[in-house]
Amino acid sequence: MLEIEIPGFRTLRLTTLVLDYNGTIAQDGLMIPEVIGRLTRISEDLDVHVVTADTFHKAAPQMKELPCCDVTILAHENQARAKLEFVQKLEANRVVAVGNGRNDARMLKEAGLGIAVVQKEGAASETIMAADVVCPSIATALDLLLNPMRLRATLRA
């Protein structure tokens, strides 16, 4: 568990990390190299889940490098709802969710902590507005969890 007291915001008691795949931890179906070591370290404190429609059909083989992560392949239709329901089943207030696409907005808003990443695919404005924090890369987003004082500095009132 990761517990972070943020003055003027709330105390986060996070047990689970839920990540979108394409555009978030992968580009064009291939895992972003900076992700592997960070997720391995984060998995010592949080359960890690990756949710994806697997547009490029590469998620399962790519994720074999990260046995610390559970991968859920979602149907291509109604992804926004499926991701929201996935987070709700995990006790949403204990989840940190990370994504970039329009279909990630609802899960970011529902999660105890929502992080939008803006990388080479960009990010949907709806998702940015639903997030508590916006980061320029997945490495930066994951580093917030590895260095919680950075998160505290960003969110304190």
N, C-alpha and C positions, 0 to 999 in steps of 0.2 A: 504494500500500500504506500501511496505517496500522499503525505499530508502537508498542505501549504496554507498557512494563515496569511490572508491578504487584507490588510487594513482598509476599511471602507468598501470592501467588495464582499468577500465571504471566505470561510475556511473550506478549502477543497480537500476532500477525502477520496482520492482516486484509487480505484482498484483495477481499472481496465482501460486499455488504449484501443480504439477502433480507427482503422485507417482505410481510406479509399485506396485503390491500387493505381489505375492509370491517371496520370497527371499529378499524383500525389507522391507515391513512393516509386513510381515507374514512369518512364517516358517511352512512348511508342511500344509499350509492352515489355520493355526491358528495365529491370531494377536499377535505380539510381545508386551508384557505388557507395556513396556516403551513408546509405541507410543501414547496411548490414551490421556494422559494428555497433552503431547507436541502438538499433532495435535489440540486439543481443544484450546490451547493458540494461536497457529499459526493462526487458523481460524479467530481470531480477526483482523488480518492484511491482510491475503491472502485468496482468494477462494481456497478451497482444493478439488482436484479431484483424484480419484484412478482409474487406468485403468488396466484391467486384463482379461485374458482368463479364469480365475477361474478354473484352472486345478483340484483343489480338491473339487470344488463345495461348498466351505465354505465362500466365500467372502461376499455374501449378508448377511447371518446371523451374521457373525463376524462384519461387518461394521455397524450393527444396534446400536452398542455401540458408534458410532461416527456420530450422525446426522448432524454434521457440514461438512461432506464430501459427495460429489457426487461420486457415483460409476458407472463406465461404463464397462459393460462386452463386450469384443471384441471377434470376431470370432477367432477360433484357427489358421486359416491360415493367412498369411501375417500380423502378429502382428507388426513387425518392421515398416512397412509402416503405419498401422493403428495408432500406437502410434505417429509417426511423424506427420501425418495429424491432429491428435487430438491437438497436441501442436501448430501446425501452425494456426489452427482455433481460438486459444486463444490469438493471437498476441504473437508469440514466444519470442520476445525480452523482454517480461514482465513476462515470465514463469521461474520458477525454477523447474527443472525436476530431479527426484531421481530414480535410478534403479540399477540393478546389472547384468541383463541378456543380452545376445547378442542382443535380440530383443529390448533392451532399448537404444542401442548406438546412433541410429539416432535421437531420441527425446532429448537425453542429448546434443548432438552436436548442434542441432537447437535451443535449449532453451537459454534464456539470461544467465542462470546459470545452468550448469549441474553438478550433484553430483552423483558419483558412490559409492555404499556401498559394502564392502567386509565382509560378515557375514558367517554363517555356510554353505550356498550354494556356497560360493565363488563369484567371479565376472568374467565375460568374459573379456579377455584382450582388445578386441575391445571396450568394454564399458568403461573400465578404460582410454583408450587413448582418447576417445571422451569427457570425463568429464573435467571440470575445477578444481574440487576438488575430492579427493578420501578419504573416511572416513571408519574407522574400524567397524562402526555400524550405524544403523538408528538413535539411540539416539544421537550419536555424530553429525550426519548430521543435524538433526532437531535442535539441540542446536546451530548450526551455524546461523540458522535463528532467534532463540530466543536471541542470543548474537552476533549481527552483527559485533562487533569489532573483534571477532575471525576470521570471514570470511575476514574482511579487512586485518588482520595480515597475513593470509594465501596467499592471492592473490596479495598483493601490490608488486610493482616492486622495 
